[in-house]
């Protein structure tokens, strides 16, 4: 919950919003203006996998606003099934899940779709991530809390435009 709070707080501050939760503490879906200076490819298909549904929805909104075709799930098992049914250009994956490690999920996704680009989206310390033997399967790292500018930068690196 604290990561979700931090991500939403950062987003609210970047977008000059004073309030980012209602009286019950529910976090709203916040729309982000697109950046016309960043070229987007509406054909890029992105799979977002995070066990926190609020964060997955927030990431989907950011991506959809920049014309990406986005599919979200909170379940690694469902993510594997989706990757077996549909081709994705990029997966944005959390590392911590209750039933399966994010590293196992990434290995399954890359087995199904070897050309899939993968960005790890995590609150873990970056030094811990560097020690995984599967680190070579990852194309980028986006820390939580995230900034939209950082997301756009890593997307430009992972999904070059024609």
VENVEN-V380142 format. One record per helix or strand of 2 or more residues. SS is the DSSP state (H for helix, E for strand). FROM is the first residue (numbers start at 1). TO is the last residue. If there is no record, write none. Layout:
SS,FROM,TO ; SS,FROM,TO
This chain:
H,2,14 ; E,45,49 ; H,53,65 ; E,69,73 ; H,76,85 ; E,90,93 ; H,102,112 ; E,117,122 ; H,126,130 ; H,135,137 ; E,140,143 ; H,148,158
